[in-house]
Amino acid sequence: MLPIQLFRQNKELVLEGLKKKNFKELELVDTILSLDERRRALQLENDTIGAAANAAAKAIGQHMAKGEKELADKMKAEVTAGKDKAKEIAQALADIENELNDTLVKLPNLPHNSVPTGKTPEENEIVRQGGAIPSLGDHNMPHWELTTKYELMDLELGNKITGSGFPVFMGQGARLQRALINYFLNYNTEAGYKEYCPPFMVNAASAYGTGQLPDKEGQMYHVTEDGFYLIPTSEVPVTNIHRDTILNESELPVKMTAYSPCFRREAGSYGKDVRGLNRVHQFDKVEIVQLSHPATSYEALDGMVAHVEKLLQSLELPYRILRLCGGDMSFTSALTYDFEVFSAAQERWLEVSSVSNFEMFQANRMKIRFKGGDNKTQLVHTLNGSSLALPRIMACLLENNQTADGIKIPAALQPYFGKAMIN
C-alpha cells in the first residue's frame, strides 16, 4: 500500500507512476487526497475538543476548591456536551479512515525509474541471455509425450482424482521433482537463506499483507468455512513471518527460503500454450524472500537476480532475463525481472522465475519495520523471487536433454537424482 504522505507531497509523481503501470482509475488519487483532507480536519477537531475537555476538567477542580459550585456545574455540562460531540467525531473519523484505507488498497505500487514503458509482454526489455539452445534433430518430443513414454507423469490420473491441472508424478518423475526441490533448497541455504517450512494455507490478513487481497482474490482457492486461502506461493506465509514486527537495523537483511506446493485457479487459461506442465493449478516451487534496508534494496535485488541466474546456469538450460514493462508488472512490484528458459521441443520461451523488489508497498500493509541508530522506526523493503518453480523447469529439462538413449540429467542434479539418465 502506498503511504499517504506520497500523495500529499508529490501527486504528479503518483499519477505518472500509475499511468506507467497502465492503471485506469486515476481519479482515485483525487479521492484519496479529499478523504485525507477530511480525515485531518476531523482529527484536528477531535484533538481540539480533547484539549478543551482537559483544560475544563482542571478548571472545574479549581472552581470546586473555591466553592464556586454553580460555575463548576455549568462547565461540567459543557464538558458532557463536548464528550457527546467527540463521540460523533470519533465515529466519523473511523468511517473516513476505513474509506481511505479501502481506496488506498485499490492502487498498485509505483514502478521504479528503470521500468520500461509498455503495456504488453512484447514490450518487455531483454537484459541478457545465456546458455546454448540445443538442436534436437529427430529427438523432438514435447514433455507431455516424454512423460508418457518414460512413465513420469499422468495428467489423466490427476483429472480423475481432482480435476484438470492437477498432475500426478510417479516413478522417476516423482524422484526428479524431489531432486529439484532438494537441490534448490540446498543452493539457497548455502547462499545464506534460512530455510522455513510454512503453512500451506493462510488467513485473510496474511493474503492482504502481501497484496493477494483484494487484487487477486479470484485466483486463489478459498476454504470458505474457515476463511483460509491456499497459498499461490510461499512468499505469502514467509513474508508474513515478520508482520507487525520491529527489527533491529543490525538484523537486516533477513534472508529466507521455503519450499511449498502452490495453488492457483488460473481462471481463463486455455489452449495449446497451457498443455502439459506449461500451466497447472497445483505445482511445486522454492522461493527466496528478503527484508532489506531501503538504502540497499536494489543491491539486494541485483544479488537475487545473479543468484537465480547461476542456478539456471548450473542446470545447463538456455535462459534469458527480461525487465518487465510497466503494464506487464504485478500489482505489488516496483521492479521485476523475469527469467525464461527455452523449450527446444516447443520452440518457445517459458517463464520459470520472477524476481521483484516491492520497496515498502508490502511492508506498509504488514507493518514490518526496523529501528535504526537514531532510534527511529522505518519500513523495510521486501523482495522475493522464484528459485525456482518446478513445472516449466522440468518440462525444459526433459525436452532439451532427450536423446536416443533416454533423458540426460545435468551434472549438478545427478547427486540428488542418483542417476545420470532417465531411461
Buried (B, 14 or more C-beta within 10 A) or exposed (E): BBEBEBBBEEBEEBBEBBBBBBBEEEEBBEBBBEBBEBBBEBBEBBEEBBEBBEEBEEBBEEBBEEEBEEBBEEBBEBBEEBEEBBEEBEEBBEEBBEBBEEBBBBBBBBBBEEBBEBEEEEBBBEEEBEBEEBEBEEBBBBBBBBBBEBEBBBBEEBBEEEEEBBBBBBEBBEBBBBBBBBBBBBBBEEBEBEEBEBBBBBBBEBBBBBBBBBBBEEBBBBEEEEEBBBBBBBBBBBBBBBBEBEBEEEEBBBBBBBBBEBBBBBEEBEEEEEBBBBBBBBBBBBBBBBBBBBEEBBEBBEBBBEBBBEBBEBBBBBBBBBBBBBBBBBBBBBBBBBBBBBBBBBEEBBBBBBBBBBBBBBBBBBBBBBBEEEEEEBBBBBBBBBBBBBBBBBBBBBBBBBEEEBBBBBEBBBEBBEBEBBE
